[in-house]
Amino acid sequence: MEWIEMTSQCPIMRGVPADELLHLFENLQFQIKSYRKDEIMAIQGDEVKRLMILLEGSARGEMTDSEGRAVKIEDVAAPRPLAGAFLFGQENRYPVDVLANESVKVLIIYREEFLKLLGLNQTVMMNYLSLVSSKAQFLSRKIKFLTFKTIREKLANYLVSIGVRQNEVKEISASQKDLADLFGVARPSVARGLAELEKEGVIEIRNRRVKVLDMKALLALKS
């Protein structure tokens, strides 16, 4: 079954063989649903009562600004879950509207059935706890970076946090998009900030490899 192969690639199910996962799902109630392009899959503020895993296609999270314009927050592609970290808790509501970017197919597991699955398989439980913890850690880091006013301050603090040293080359695992999400800015702002630091002789950067040329200047930006 193609759907179980895709489900087994979802981060929450990772590490569980497809045949074992299929056996687990034989004891659960679930459904597979399709959505058309631009169809609403979830509405901001609604309670998250079910886990949705994208099997095909991609979806986007949108918010409406003060002028009534739709602002895209994030794209999510198969086989990732949608709002997985919001399934439990006192304020477990969708933080954004969720719409299909194209024709999509999703696996839907209601909360009570997902609880059964967590009890049936320790790997799934650990994967889910890891997902929730990683989300909390990301938001904690994002709040920290939002306190810095300029993109240069954000970049300096990030580079110091990953352990850069004077005249040593360091591989940056995060892409410019990842950094933009973390800093709460547009991706071009990250590119401009890196270009400015390089022009000023603070760093030298090639793709994702960065070399600090002036650690003193970098630390001055950080503080």
N, C-alpha and C positions, 0 to 999 in steps of 0.2 A: 504494500500500500504506500503510495507516494506521500500521503499526508504524514504518516508516522515517521518516514525518513526525514522530512523537513522538521517535524516537531523535535526529533532527537538532536537536531543541530541548534535548537534554541538554547541560549545560555542557561536557562533554568533546568533543562533536561540533559545538558551536556554530560557525557560520561556514562549514560545509561544506554546500553545497546538497543537498537530499534525493536528487536524481537522481545526483549524484556519489557520495553516501554509499551508495546502492543498488549502484552499480557496484563500489565497494570491498568491500561485503559479499558480492558474488558470488564473491570470492576467499577468503572466510573460512568457517570452520565455526562455527556458532552455533546457539542454540536459543531458542525463546520458551516460557516455562513459566508456568502459572497456579497461584496459591495461594489457599486459602480463608481466610476471616476467622479470625484467631488461630492459623493454621498456622505452625509454625516454619520459617523460611527459612534460617537459619544459627544455629549454636550457638557461644556464647562459648568461645574457646580453639581452635576448629578452624582449620586453615590456610586462608587466603584464596587459593583456586586459580583463581578466576574473577571477572570483572567483571560485576556485576548492575546493569542500568539499569531503573528502574521505568518501565513504559509506561502503566500504569493503576493508580489507587488510591494508597495510602500504606502505609508500614510503620513500625515503631517499634523502637528499640533499648532493651533492658531488661537490668537487672542484678538479682541477688538479694542482699538485704541480710543482715546477720548473723542476723536473725530469720526468714529464709526468705521475706520479702515481696518481690514484684516491684516494682522501682523503674524508672519510665520515664526514659530518658536523653534521647531525642530522637525526633521524628517526621520522617520523610523522605517527600516526596510526589513523584509523577511530574512531570517526567521526570528526576529527579536520580539519580545513581549511589549504590549502597550500598557503604560501606567502600572506596571507590575508592583512597584514599591508602594502604591496607594491602595492595595487590596484590603489591608487591615488598618486599624487605628481609629481614633475618635473622629478625625476629620478626613475620612477616606473618600474624597470627592475629586473628580477630574479637575485638574488645575487649568486645563485648556479645552477647547473644542478639538475633536479628532475627526479628520476628513480623509477620504481615500484620494491618493494622488493619481491613481489609475485603477483598473479593475483589480480588486484584491480578494483574497480568500483568507479567512481567519478561523482558528480553532478557539472555541469558547468553552471555558470550564468555570462553572459557578463556584463561588467562594467555599461553600460547604464541601463540594466535591474535591476542590483543590486541597482542602485540609486533609481529606482522606488520603490523597496522593502523597502529601508530606509525611503522613504517618506510615505509609506503605514502603517508602523508599528514602533511605538516609541521604543518598547522593542528591536527590532532588531537593531535599530539605536544606542541605548545606549550600547547594547552588543558589537557592532562593534567599537564604540568610546572607550569603555573600553579595547578591544583587542589591538587597536593601541596605546593607552596611556600606557598600561602595557608593551608593547614591547619597547616603548621609555624609560620607567623607567628602565626596565631590562638592556637595552644597556647602559644607563647612569651609572648604578651601575657597570656594567661590565668594562666600561672604567676606573672607579675609581679603581677597584681592579687590573686592568692590570698595574697600576702605581707602585704597590708594587712588589718588586723584588722576594721575596721568598714566598714559600707556607705558612711558619710560619707567616709571616707578613700579608698575605691575611686572614688566619684563625683568627688571633688575631683581626684584624679590623672587620671581620664579627661578631665574638662573642661579641665584644663590641657594635657593631651596633644593635644587637638584645636585648641588655639590660642585659647581664649577670652580676651577683654580687658575691662577695666573699662568698663562702660556701653555695650558693643557687643553687638548681637544676633547670635547664632551659631546656625546650623541644625545640629541633631544628626542625622546620617544614620542612626544606630543606633536601633532601637526599644527599648522597655523589655525586651522578650523577648531581644533581641540582647545588651543590657547584662547581663541576668541570666545568660545563658549565659557571657558573658565573665568575669563576676565570680564565677561558681560559687555563685549564690544564687537564691532563688525570685523571680519577677517582682514580687510584692507588696512585697518588701524594697526593690527599686529605687524603686517608687512612694513608699513611706514615706520613704526617704532623700531623695528630691527634695523631697517636701513639707516635711520638716524644714528643709532648707537654705533653702527659700523662706520658711518661717515665721520663720526667724532673720534674714531680710533679706540672706542671702548671694547668692542668685540670684532671678531672676524667670523663670518658665517658662510658656510657652503652647504646648501640643502639643509639637512638637519644636524650638521656638525658645527659646533660653535667653539671658538677659541677666545678666551678673555685676554685682551691685550693690556687693559688698565683696570686691575682689580680695585684699586683705590677709588677710581671714578664710579665703578659699578656699586661699591658699597655706599658711596656718598648718595647715589640715587635711591638706594634701598631705604636709607634712614629718613 
